[in-house]
Amino acid sequence: MFRNQYDSDVTIWSPQGRLHQVEYAMEAVKLGTATVGLKSADYAVLVALCKPPSELSTSQRKIFSIDDHLGISIAGITADARVLSRYLRSECLSYKHAYAASYPVSRLMTNLGNKMQATTQRYDRRPYGVGMLVAGYDDKGPHIYQVMPSANSFSCKAMSIGSRSQSARTYLERHLASFKQCSKDEILCHGIQAIRGSLPSEEAAKKEESLAQLNICVAIVGKNQPFKILTEEENTKYLNMADELAGSVIHLKSDDDDDQPPQGGDEPAEPGPSDPLVDVPMDLP
Amino acid sequence: MSFLSIDHFSDYKVHGAQRPDFSPYESNGGSIVAIAGDDFAVIAADTRLSSGYSIHSRTQTKLFQLSPLTVLGSTGCWCDTLSLTSLMRVRMQMYEHTHLRTMTTDAVAQMLSITMYNRRFFPYYVSNILAGIDKNGKGVVFSYDPIGHCENAKCRAGGTAGPLLQPVLDNQIQLKNMNLDEKDKPILTKERAVSVASDTFISAAERDIYTGDFVEIKIITKDGIESMTINLRKD
């Protein structure tokens, strides 16, 4: 993606029919650490990699609870995520106050999409620089939604966003067929194993022996399970469980494109999920 | 409010002018008793909801558990009770999202006071008693007037039979107005608090028409909330 004359404002279309500012906002999501969302027949699970920016600081909060039946995991600008989660919480509380029921997940996603779209069509606003994975449970069952700064929301069977998330997506695609029948423990272990590939390559090599030192945040929601972020002890328990399961499966190194060091500069490290690209060459400055 | 109504100012009366006789308030009856112990709190409320001489329900609970350590008993105008407790739950959930912890009982007490005073000029016609465990692990009871004046008390009775029950509690729990030697003074255990509360309710049901049917008692300790129900007179 190169700089061009049609990207100075979100209200300017390029001749190819693209809004470059919105696409640049999507790049912000790839700067955040990876997060994975997946669902079984009864549960939806979020796993996030909580890597602190330096040894001196703690990691940013990646998973926010919104209501008893819904929670989000974010990648991108945390400040924007806080604003959006405050909005989602307020919407859910108002709905519950007015109708004594939980906000149906798909409708909440439409509502959020409408709010985010407004920022892509005004000269005085900018798109929210945060991608979200939403895990929710309502009477239609468990849901995983991916919400991007372009204000698009996609219902997913499983998804991963953030930096180095391609290997997690590969893992999820490979095991997709087995998710529906998974038990609660199994789906949590799948989530942990999926995110394992998203560690930076030097650490991945060190941690190949044991997952137990992985710095992750896990949350689950589902049938008879209000949205809950797991405690340290529960995290360790599932890390060890995933460790045992991983030990019995041969680790296929060849799929992991991300073992190469991350590429800096404007070039994205991996294509990632995004709006459909036009097949007309871009204008060069 | 009634002393400011037009009936008291004869020079303002206009012949033929119609006054609406809609009152936004209705008393739906009921009584609450709460007792604070050293490391527990007991709150009890009857389950009768009435309107005039009719009964709406014999099994309507008036105790609202706001958190694992806090229970609010609310009686008076039932619509205001529902609205107020709903608002309290919403505000408490917002607090939990922002602060990642449950509100302490003292914080809930203060918030309830403020919420009620916000409606100073169209009050919630509710008699509230909040019981729970404070941040030091001690039992606390807070009582309120309709505009949110909050007072910490060891024991309190509210609702239609409040004036009947409060003297009994003062005597039996606070051991007031009695000549007792130190060695004869009973210690306030959980069992004694529950038995005094249920006895006062049984007496209230005898004399107050709005109190009766069942009494629901909740015993709050740091380990959780126990519930029990006792039969009362149903007439």
Interface residues (C-beta under 8 A of the other chain):
Chain A: S65 R89 S90 L93 K96 H97
Chain B: S86 L87 V90 Q93 M94 H97
